[in-house]
Amino acid sequence: MRTQTGRRFTALFLGLWLFIIFVSVVDGYLALRHRRDIAEFELNPLLRVLVQRCGGVSCLLAAKFTGTVIACASLLLLQRANARLSLVVVSLLAGMQFALLLFLLLA
């Protein structure tokens, strides 16, 4: 019985983890697609500075990619250390990513 629950936790964790990556890819694609207007429409002040200083979207995409890799790798490490806590954290992050996806697609 315990193994079945562990498998469900793992499957749910991986599904949410993949969803986080998916939303990050969509965000990066939209930044690349709208690269000419990104300096005007980027809402994150730190990323706006990156776009202005680099003169393009390449630094922005590198920062987004690096942040996603660090966050997802940290989630995997947390999952190995504490499966229940990692499920809570990945659920919260997936919820925030879902809100970001809605914002990106509806705004």
N, C-alpha and C positions, 0 to 999 in steps of 0.2 A: 504494500500500500504506500509506504513512504517513497519508494522508487517512482511510482506513478506520479505522485505529487511533485517530486523533484524534476521529472521530465516535463511536466506542465509548466513549472516555473521557468525552466530553461527555454522551452519553446516560446513562451510569452516574452521572456527577456530578449531572445534573439529576434523575434518579430518586431518588437519595439525598437531595438537597436538598429535593425535594418531600416525601419521607418525614419529614424533620425538621420541616417546616412542619405536616404532618398530625398528628404526635404533639403538637406544641405546641397545635394547635387542640383536640385531644381533651382535653389537660390543662386548657385554659381552660374547655372545656365542663363538665368534671367539677367544676371549682372553682365555676363558676356554679351548677350543678345542686345542689351541696351547700353553698351559701353560708351556710346557717344553722349548719352544723357546722364550717366551714372553720377557724375560730380554734382549735378544739380539735384538729383532725386534721392541720393543716399541719405538716410536719416541718422545713421550711427556716426557721431562726430569723429571717432577715432578712424573709422574706415574712410570717412570723407577726407581727412588729412592725408591718409595714404594715397588716395586717388590724386589729390592735388599735388603732392610732392613727387610722386612717381610719374605723373603726367599721363596716366592711363590706368587701365583696369588690372594690369598684371599683378601689382602688389596687393590689390584688393583680393583677387582670386587666391593668391599665395597665402594670405592671412586667413581667409575663410577655410582653405584646405587644411592648413596647419592646425587651426582651432578644432576642426572636425576630427582630424586624426588623433589629436591629444585627448579630446573628450571621449571618443569611442574607445581608444586604447585604455583610458582610465576606467571606463565602465566595465570593460572585460576583466581588468585586474580586480576591480571591486567585486565582480560576480564570482571570481575564484575565491576571494577571501570571505565574502558574506553574501550568499545568494538572495536571502530575503531583503536585505538592505539595498542590494543592487536593483532588485525589482522595483522598489519604491523610487529610487533615484532615476532609473531609466523611464519609469512611468511619468514622473514629473517633467523630465526633459522632453519626452515624446509629446506631452501635452503642450509644452511651450513651442515645440516645433510645429505642431498642428495649428496653433494660433498664428505662427509665422506663415505657414502655408496658406491659411485663409487670407491673411493680410496681403500676401504676394499675389494671390489669384483674384482677389475681389477689389483691391484698392486700385 
